[in-house]
Amino acid sequence: MILYPSVDELLERVDSRYSLIMLASKRAHELDAGARPMLSEYESVKSVGRALEEIVAGDLKIKSVGEEG
C-alpha cells in the first residue's frame, strides 16, 4: 500500500489515474535502466515509488501535444 505520496496529491499533478499510471510506469523503467534521479533524496527504495515522488515534487510532468521540450 502506498502511503506517500497520496493518490490525492498525485492527481493534483496529473489529470487522470490512467495518465498517472503511464507516467509512473515509464519513469520507473527509465530509473531501472539507469536514468539519472531527479531528486536528491527519496523515501522509497523501489523505482515506482521514486517515480511517484518525482511526480508529486513537480519534477516529472506529462507533455501536452504540441508542447516543446
C-alpha positions in Angstrom: 0.0 0.0 0.0 1.3 3.4 -0.9 1.2 5.9 2.0 3.4 8.6 0.4 2.7 10.3 -1.9 -1.0 10.0 -1.6 -3.2 9.4 -4.6 -4.9 12.8 -4.0 -1.6 14.6 -4.1 -0.6 12.8 -7.3 -3.9 13.6 -9.0 -3.4 17.3 -8.3 -0.3 17.0 -10.6 -1.7 14.6 -13.3 -5.2 14.9 -14.9 -6.2 11.2 -14.7 -5.4 7.9 -13.0 -4.5 6.4 -16.4 -2.0 9.2 -17.1 -0.6 8.8 -13.7 0.0 5.1 -14.1 1.5 5.5 -17.6 3.9 8.3 -16.4 5.0 6.5 -13.3 5.5 3.2 -15.2 7.6 4.8 -18.0 9.7 6.7 -15.4 10.2 3.6 -13.3 11.5 1.7 -16.4 13.9 4.6 -17.1 15.2 4.5 -13.5 15.6 0.8 -13.7 17.6 1.3 -16.9 20.0 3.7 -15.1 18.4 7.1 -15.7 19.7 9.9 -13.6 17.5 10.6 -10.5 15.6 13.9 -10.4 15.6 14.2 -6.6 18.5 14.3 -4.2 16.7 12.0 -1.7 13.9 9.5 -1.9 11.8 7.9 0.8 11.1 4.8 -1.4 13.7 2.3 -2.5 11.7 1.0 -5.4 11.6 2.6 -8.8 7.8 3.0 -9.0 7.8 4.8 -5.6 10.6 7.0 -6.7 8.8 7.9 -9.9 5.7 8.8 -7.8 7.8 11.0 -5.6 9.2 12.8 -8.6 5.7 13.4 -9.9 4.4 14.9 -6.6 7.5 17.1 -6.3 6.6 18.6 -9.7 9.8 17.5 -11.4 8.1 14.9 -13.6 5.2 16.0 -15.9 3.4 14.9 -18.9 4.0 17.0 -22.0 0.9 18.2 -23.8 0.5 17.5 -27.5 2.4 20.2 -29.4 4.4 21.2 -26.3 8.2 21.5 -26.9 11.0 20.3 -24.6 
